[in-house]
Structures are given as C-alpha cells and as structure tokens.
Amino acid sequence: AVVSTQSTGEQWADMASVTVARNAKELCGELLAKFQKSMPWTFFRGEKSLETVPVTLKKHGVTCRCVTVYSVIARNDIRSVLAAALESSWDFLVFFSPSGVEYTAKTLRHAEASLLQTVFVAFGPSTEIAVRIEFEDRGVVVCESPTPEGLVSALESARESG
C-alpha cells in the first residue's frame, strides 16, 4: 500500500525509515502516528483492494482519496500451467493474495487428492480467509508478518509440526 499526503515535503524528512506492518490496519496505525492528519491523503491501490485503509483513515478524521492503479487478471493458460505444475508433488503451496486463491481454486480442487500432503500457506490474514473459504476442510499456515522472513518462519514451523 502506498499512501501519500499533499505537502511541501517537510513532513517527509523522516521517511528514510521503513515501516513494516503485518496488515493494513496496523500500517494505518503506524502512518497515523507519524504523519499529519490535517491534509488529504491518497491511497494507490488495486481494484480488489479491501476498504481497510480508507475506512481506518476516515475513522481518524483523515480525508482519503482512493486511486485504482492496477487490476488483477488471471492468465489465459492458468489451468494448463497449474496442471503441469501439479504433476510433481509439493511440500507447500504458498498463496500471496486472495486473487491467487480465487484464480487457482477450481483447478486445485480437481487435483486435491494429489495435494493431501501439501501444506497450504497464506501470506497474510486476507489470503487466509480466502483459502479457508475455497478449501473448507483444509488447514492453512499463516505468515506472522507479510515479509520474506515471515514466510520462511511459517514454512519452517509447518515443516517442524508436519
């Protein structure tokens, strides 16, 4: 998520630090603590973005303009690509977005018997919800933070418990 404010640039002096958050609500908390709330903010997002950022900012009195800058579309050949990939066995299947779950679910359900030993991993809480909706009886491991380190930790935990 990229959120910007209209300003002269002075308030951006401390932007050299990077803010890492586990989810959009936590990110909003960090941003609200660091930056002026009196100026309008712009949230650049994808067409399937949840309303967490604009709703949270509005609750804190921040005017937030949402601008959709990208859309997510499935590959035309997604079924054949997945079918070819599923000819091998996999320890893990990592989903990085709800859209990824949505676009692969039908093909994966057809191959579910070959995925019985495969651990499903969700990169974050929104993706976890999508996995649980599409694959009701399936356990899912969720990254504690949506970072490479969070993913490695989730994979290591799943391997140790599996």
C-alpha positions as CSV (number, residue, x, y, z in Angstrom):
1,A,0.0,0.0,0.0
2,V,1.2,3.4,-0.8
3,V,-0.3,6.4,1.0
4,S,0.8,9.9,0.3
5,T,-0.1,13.3,1.5
6,Q,-0.1,16.6,-0.2
7,S,2.6,18.7,1.4
8,T,5.6,20.8,1.0
9,G,7.8,17.9,1.7
10,E,8.9,18.9,5.2
11,Q,6.9,16.2,6.9
12,W,8.6,13.6,4.7
13,A,12.0,14.3,6.3
14,D,11.7,11.2,8.5
15,M,10.5,8.9,5.6
16,A,14.0,7.4,5.3
17,S,12.9,4.8,7.8
18,V,10.8,1.9,6.5
19,T,7.5,0.9,8.3
20,V,6.7,-2.8,8.3
21,A,3.3,-3.8,9.4
22,R,1.5,-7.2,9.5
23,N,-1.6,-5.8,7.9
24,A,-3.3,-2.7,6.5
25,K,-4.9,-1.8,9.9
26,E,-1.6,-1.9,11.6
27,L,0.0,0.1,8.8
28,C,-2.6,2.8,9.2
29,G,-1.8,3.0,12.9
30,E,1.9,3.5,12.1
31,L,1.2,6.1,9.5
32,L,-1.3,8.0,11.6
33,A,1.2,8.2,14.4
34,K,3.9,9.5,12.1
35,F,2.2,12.0,9.8
36,Q,-0.2,14.9,9.7
37,K,-3.8,14.1,9.7
38,S,-5.0,17.5,8.6
39,M,-4.1,17.1,5.0
40,P,-5.8,14.8,2.5
41,W,-4.1,11.5,1.7
42,T,-4.1,9.5,-1.5
43,F,-4.2,5.7,-1.4
44,F,-3.0,4.0,-4.6
45,R,-4.4,0.5,-4.8
46,G,-5.6,-2.4,-6.9
47,E,-9.2,-2.9,-8.0
48,K,-9.7,-5.7,-5.5
49,S,-8.2,-3.9,-2.5
50,L,-10.1,-4.1,0.8
51,E,-11.6,-1.0,2.3
52,T,-9.4,-1.3,5.4
53,V,-7.1,1.7,4.7
54,P,-9.8,4.3,3.6
55,V,-12.2,3.2,6.4
56,T,-9.5,3.3,9.1
57,L,-8.2,6.7,7.9
58,K,-11.8,8.1,7.8
59,K,-12.4,6.9,11.4
60,H,-9.4,9.1,12.4
61,G,-10.6,12.2,10.5
62,V,-8.3,11.8,7.6
63,T,-9.7,12.6,4.1
64,C,-8.6,9.7,1.9
65,R,-8.8,9.7,-1.9
66,C,-8.5,6.2,-3.4
67,V,-7.0,5.8,-6.8
68,T,-7.1,2.4,-8.5
69,V,-3.8,2.0,-10.3
70,Y,-3.9,-1.7,-11.3
71,S,-6.2,-4.6,-11.9
72,V,-5.6,-8.3,-11.4
73,I,-6.4,-10.7,-14.2
74,A,-5.8,-14.4,-14.5
75,R,-3.5,-15.9,-17.1
76,N,-5.4,-17.4,-20.1
77,D,-3.4,-20.6,-19.7
78,I,-3.7,-20.9,-15.9
79,R,-5.3,-24.3,-15.9
80,S,-2.7,-25.9,-18.1
81,V,0.2,-24.2,-16.2
82,L,-1.2,-25.5,-12.9
83,A,-2.0,-28.9,-14.2
84,A,1.6,-29.2,-15.4
85,A,3.0,-28.0,-12.1
86,L,0.8,-30.4,-10.1
87,E,2.3,-33.4,-11.9
88,S,5.0,-33.1,-9.3
89,S,4.4,-33.4,-5.6
90,W,4.8,-30.3,-3.4
91,D,5.5,-29.8,0.3
92,F,4.0,-26.3,0.3
93,L,1.6,-24.2,-1.8
94,V,2.0,-20.5,-0.9
95,F,-0.8,-18.1,-1.7
96,F,0.2,-14.4,-1.7
97,S,-3.2,-12.9,-2.3
98,P,-6.9,-13.6,-2.3
99,S,-6.9,-13.2,-6.1
100,G,-4.3,-16.0,-6.3
101,V,-6.6,-18.3,-4.3
102,E,-9.6,-17.3,-6.4
103,Y,-7.9,-17.9,-9.8
104,T,-6.3,-21.3,-8.8
105,A,-9.0,-22.8,-6.6
106,K,-11.0,-24.6,-9.3
107,T,-8.0,-26.3,-10.7
108,L,-6.6,-27.1,-7.3
109,R,-9.8,-28.7,-6.1
110,H,-9.7,-31.1,-9.1
111,A,-6.2,-32.1,-8.1
112,E,-6.9,-32.2,-4.3
113,A,-6.2,-35.9,-4.0
114,S,-2.6,-35.3,-5.1
115,L,-2.3,-32.4,-2.6
116,L,-3.2,-34.3,0.5
117,Q,0.3,-34.0,1.9
118,T,0.8,-30.4,0.7
119,V,0.7,-27.6,3.3
120,F,-1.2,-24.6,2.2
121,V,0.4,-21.3,3.4
122,A,-1.2,-17.9,3.3
123,F,0.9,-14.8,3.2
124,G,-1.5,-12.7,5.3
125,P,-4.9,-12.7,7.0
126,S,-7.0,-11.7,4.0
127,T,-5.4,-14.5,2.0
128,E,-6.0,-16.9,4.9
129,I,-9.7,-16.1,4.8
130,A,-9.8,-16.8,1.0
131,V,-8.1,-20.2,1.5
132,R,-10.5,-21.2,4.2
133,I,-13.5,-20.2,2.1
134,E,-12.3,-22.1,-1.0
135,F,-10.8,-25.1,0.8
136,E,-13.1,-25.5,3.8
137,D,-11.6,-28.7,5.2
138,R,-8.0,-27.7,4.7
139,G,-5.6,-26.5,7.3
140,V,-3.7,-23.4,6.5
141,V,-0.5,-21.9,7.9
142,V,-0.4,-18.1,8.1
143,C,2.7,-16.0,8.0
144,E,3.0,-13.9,11.2
145,S,4.2,-11.0,9.0
146,P,3.9,-10.4,5.2
147,T,7.7,-10.4,4.7
148,P,10.2,-12.9,3.3
149,E,11.3,-13.6,6.9
150,G,7.6,-14.2,7.9
151,L,7.2,-16.7,5.1
152,V,10.4,-18.5,5.9
153,S,9.3,-18.7,9.6
154,A,5.9,-20.1,8.6
155,L,7.5,-22.7,6.3
156,E,9.9,-23.8,9.0
157,S,7.1,-24.1,11.6
158,A,5.0,-26.1,9.2
159,R,7.8,-28.4,8.4
160,E,8.6,-29.0,12.1
161,S,5.0,-29.7,13.0
162,G,4.2,-31.8,9.9
